[in-house]
């Protein structure tokens, strides 16, 4: 709390506030939870000192009585005490309301996330487009294909294919059939791993604990590791939930926005902001739903995306 805040409270306790200062005090109480808390604590301490002075004078019969001037330093007129407790009640009420409001917002958002999780098993195949929202137009090209403009195909619960393209149009595919993962570069051998997460690195958020491929895992992590707000309605009839990573949570983007269809439970857009930069990649990305058309049954096996004579290296 600032020195001006301390002075405002002290002047109130000493009965030195002007009318304008009283208005300012009321405004601060009703708009600043931290100030309201400090104000309530100061009033409580002031009243305790008054009670101690009064009870001490009544009980210590053998000691000199407290002088009138000493008592006045603790005691205010009855009307002043009524006003003190009235403002204390207002401060406490404001704090209670703020706490309940924030808890209700989190509860509503968490309830919505539970509804989305319940609908995951019936979600159709999906195709998303990934956008780098902080891309520097003058940045030098990377050896890896860019994530900006990539297509992400997803089938619950854990199958995916990420399609990235080099500037010359060549494709670099990575994916998983739920049992193995694979990588198909424009040339060279196809690489296959028994670890389903082996080639998930380029998927937005995967390096940082948010593998967008596993929507159920994402939503559970949002629910437990983020302070949630919403849901809020959008102009097109969708809903939006936002979240900020809780203090002490070591992984994940700093914040996220999730826009979804409340009727179908379909996630239409995700924005990850504040992705850690230790391994490179964008700091802020958007993942937008393009369509929900059914994909072929064998779409997520690597053989569907290369010729039969292509060399395949199976990792151990």
C-alpha positions in Angstrom: 0.0 0.0 0.0 1.3 3.5 -0.9 2.2 6.3 1.5 -0.9 8.2 0.3 -3.1 5.2 1.2 -1.6 5.1 4.7 -2.1 8.8 5.1 -5.8 8.5 4.0 -6.5 5.8 6.5 -4.6 7.6 9.3 -6.5 10.9 8.6 -9.8 9.0 8.8 -8.9 7.5 12.2 -7.8 10.9 13.4 -11.0 12.5 12.2 -9.2 14.9 9.8 -10.8 14.0 6.5 -12.5 16.7 4.4 -15.6 15.9 2.5 -13.7 15.3 -0.7 -11.3 12.9 1.1 -14.2 10.9 2.5 -15.6 10.5 -1.0 -12.1 9.3 -2.2 -12.0 6.9 0.7 -15.4 5.4 -0.2 -14.3 5.1 -3.8 -11.1 3.2 -2.9 -13.0 0.9 -0.6 -15.4 0.0 -3.3 -13.0 -0.5 -6.2 -9.7 -1.8 -4.6 -10.0 -5.1 -2.7 -6.4 -4.8 -1.3 -7.1 -1.3 0.0 -10.4 -2.4 1.5 -8.6 -5.3 3.3 -6.0 -2.9 4.7 -8.7 -0.4 5.7 -10.7 -3.1 7.5 -7.6 -4.3 9.4 -6.7 -0.8 10.5 -10.2 -0.1 11.8 -10.2 -3.4 13.7 -6.9 -2.6 15.3 -8.1 0.9 16.2 -11.2 -0.4 17.9 -9.2 -3.0 19.8 -6.9 -0.3 21.2 -10.0 1.7 22.3 -11.4 -1.3 24.1 -8.1 -2.0 25.8 -7.9 1.5 27.0 -11.4 1.4 28.3 -11.1 -1.9 30.0 -7.8 -1.0 31.5 -9.2 2.1 33.2 -12.1 0.1 34.6 -10.0 -2.8 36.0 -6.9 -1.2 37.3 -8.5 0.6 40.3 -5.2 1.0 42.1 -3.4 2.8 39.3 -3.7 6.4 38.2 -6.6 6.9 35.8 -6.0 7.7 32.2 -6.4 11.3 31.6 -9.0 12.7 29.3 -6.5 13.7 26.7 -5.0 10.2 26.7 -8.4 8.6 26.4 -9.3 10.9 23.5 -6.4 9.5 21.6 -8.2 6.2 21.6 -11.8 7.2 21.8 -14.0 8.9 19.2 -17.5 10.2 19.6 -20.4 7.6 19.4 -21.3 8.9 16.0 -17.8 8.5 14.8 -17.8 4.8 16.0 -21.0 4.2 14.2 -19.5 5.6 11.1 -16.3 3.6 11.5 -18.2 0.3 11.8 -20.4 1.3 8.9 -17.4 1.7 6.7 -15.9 -1.4 8.1 -19.0 -3.3 7.3 -18.9 -1.9 3.7 -15.3 -3.0 3.4 -15.9 -6.5 4.6 -19.1 -6.8 2.4 -17.0 -5.7 -0.6 -14.4 -8.3 0.1 -16.9 -11.0 0.6 -18.7 -10.0 -2.6 -15.4 -10.0 -4.5 -14.4 -13.4 -3.2 -17.8 -14.9 -4.0 -17.8 -13.3 -7.5 -14.4 -14.6 -8.4 -15.3 -18.1 -7.0 -18.5 -18.1 -9.0 -16.7 -17.1 -12.2 -14.1 -19.9 -11.7 -16.9 -22.4 -10.9 -18.9 -21.5 -14.0 -15.8 -21.8 -16.2 -14.8 -25.1 -14.6 -18.4 -26.4 -15.0 -18.2 -25.5 -18.7 -14.9 -27.3 -19.1 -16.4 -30.4 -17.5 -19.2 -30.2 -20.1 -16.7 -30.0 -22.9 -14.8 -33.0 -21.5 -18.0 -35.0 -21.4 -18.5 -34.3 -25.2 -15.0 -35.3 -26.3 -15.7 -38.9 -27.0 -18.4 -38.0 -29.5 -16.3 -35.3 -31.3 -15.8 -35.8 -35.0 -12.5 -35.7 -36.9 -11.2 -32.1 -37.0 -8.8 -30.0 -39.1 -7.2 -26.9 -37.5 -5.1 -24.2 -39.0 -2.2 -22.9 -36.9 -1.1 -19.2 -37.0 1.9 -17.6 -35.6 0.5 -14.4 -34.1 3.8 -12.7 -33.3 5.7 -13.6 -36.5 8.4 -11.2 -37.5 8.1 -10.6 -41.3 11.8 -9.9 -41.5 12.9 -13.0 -39.6 15.3 -15.4 -41.3 13.9 -18.7 -42.5 14.5 -21.7 -40.2 15.8 -25.1 -41.3 12.5 -26.5 -40.0 9.3 -25.9 -41.9 7.3 -23.0 -40.3 4.4 -23.6 -38.0 2.6 -20.6 -39.4 -0.1 -21.9 -41.8 0.3 -25.5 -40.8 -2.7 -27.9 -40.7 -3.4 -30.1 -37.7 -5.7 -33.1 -38.2 -7.0 -34.7 -35.0 -9.1 -37.8 -34.1 -9.9 -38.6 -30.5 -8.5 -39.7 -28.3 -4.9 -39.5 -29.4 -4.4 -39.6 -33.2 -3.1 -36.6 -35.2 -1.2 -35.5 -38.2 0.6 -32.2 -38.5 1.3 -30.9 -42.0 3.9 -28.2 -42.4 5.2 -26.8 -45.6 8.5 -25.2 -46.6 8.3 -22.0 -48.6 8.9 -24.0 -51.8 5.7 -26.1 -51.1 7.4 -29.3 -49.9 5.6 -31.0 -47.1 6.9 -32.2 -43.7 4.4 -34.6 -42.0 4.5 -35.8 -38.4 1.7 -37.8 -36.8 0.6 -40.7 -34.6 -1.9 -43.6 -35.0 -2.2 -43.8 -31.2 0.3 -46.6 -30.9 3.3 -45.3 -32.8 4.4 -42.0 -34.1 6.1 -41.1 -37.3 7.8 -38.4 -39.3 7.9 -38.0 -43.1 10.4 -35.5 -44.4 10.3 -34.3 -48.0 13.1 -36.7 -48.7 15.0 -39.4 -46.9 13.7 -42.3 -44.9 10.4 -42.3 -43.0 11.1 -42.6 -39.2 8.7 -44.5 -37.0 8.9 -44.7 -33.2 7.0 -46.9 -30.6 6.6 -43.7 -28.5 3.4 -42.0 -29.6 4.8 -38.6 -28.4 8.2 -38.9 -30.1 7.4 -36.4 -32.9 4.9 -34.2 -31.2 7.5 -31.4 -30.6 6.2 -29.0 -33.3 2.6 -29.2 -32.1 1.8 -25.9 -30.3 2.2 -26.1 -26.6 3.4 -29.7 -26.5 6.9 -28.7 -25.4 5.3 -26.8 -22.5 2.8 -29.3 -21.2 -0.2 -28.6 -23.5 -0.3 -31.1 -26.3 -3.2 -29.8 -28.2 -3.6 -33.2 -29.8 -4.9 -34.6 -26.4 -7.9 -32.3 -25.9 -9.0 -34.1 -22.7 -5.6 -33.6 -21.2 -5.5 -29.9 -22.2 -8.9 -29.2 -20.7 -8.1 -31.0 -17.4 -4.9 -29.0 -17.2 -6.7 -25.7 -17.8 -9.2 -26.6 -15.0 -6.5 -27.4 -12.4 -3.6 -25.1 -13.3 -5.2 -21.9 -14.5 -7.3 -19.1 -13.0 -10.3 -19.2 -15.2 -12.7 -16.4 -16.3 -16.0 -16.8 -18.2 -17.7 -18.1 -20.0 -18.6 -15.0 -22.0 -20.8 -14.9 -25.0 -19.5 -13.8 -28.4 -21.4 -11.9 -31.1 -21.7 -15.1 -33.2 -23.3 -17.2 -30.5 -20.2 -18.9 -29.3 -18.7 -18.8 -25.8 -15.2 -17.9 -24.6 -13.2 -19.0 -21.6 -9.9 -17.4 -20.7 -7.3 -18.5 -18.2 -4.0 -17.3 -16.6 -1.5 -19.8 -15.3 -1.5 -20.0 -11.5 1.6 -18.9 -9.6 4.0 -21.9 -9.0 2.7 -23.9 -12.0 6.0 -24.7 -13.9 4.8 -25.4 -17.4 2.4 -24.2 -20.0 1.7 -20.9 -21.7 1.2 -17.9 -19.5 -2.5 -17.5 -20.7 -5.0 -19.0 -23.1 -8.3 -18.1 -24.8 -10.7 -20.8 -25.8 -13.7 -20.2 -28.0 -16.2 -23.0 -28.4 -19.7 -24.0 -29.5 -21.8 -24.6 -26.3 -24.3 -26.8 -28.2 -21.8 -29.3 -29.8 -18.8 -28.8 -27.4 -16.6 -28.2 -30.5 -13.6 -26.0 -29.8 -13.5 -23.4 -32.5 -10.4 -21.4 -31.6 -7.5 -21.6 -29.1 -5.0 -18.9 -28.5 -1.8 -19.7 -26.5 0.1 -16.7 -25.2 3.4 -16.5 -23.5 4.8 -19.8 -24.7 8.3 -20.3 -23.2 11.1 -19.6 -25.6 13.8 -22.0 -24.4 13.4 -24.2 -27.4 12.5 -21.5 -29.9 9.2 -21.3 -31.7 6.5 -18.6 -31.5 5.5 -17.0 -28.3 1.8 -16.6 -29.3 -0.2 -18.9 -31.6 -3.8 -19.4 -32.7 -5.3 -22.7 -33.6 -8.5 -22.3 -35.6 -11.0 -25.0 -36.5 -11.4 -25.3 -40.3 -13.7 -28.2 -40.7 -15.0 -31.4 -39.1 -15.2 -33.7 -42.1 -14.7 -37.4 -41.6 -11.3 -38.6 -42.5 -10.4 -42.1 -44.0 -10.0 -44.8 -41.4 -6.3 -45.2 -42.2 -5.5 -41.5 -42.4 -3.3 -41.5 -39.3 -1.0 -44.4 -40.3 2.2 -43.3 -42.0 1.7 -45.7 -45.0 -1.2 -43.5 -46.2 1.2 -40.6 -46.8 4.1 -42.1 -48.7 4.8 -44.6 -51.5 5.3 -48.2 -50.7 8.9 -48.2 -51.8 10.0 -45.5 -49.4 12.6 -46.6 -46.9 11.2 -46.9 -43.3 13.4 -46.8 -40.2 11.9 -48.1 -37.0 13.4 -46.7 -33.9 13.8 -48.9 -30.8 
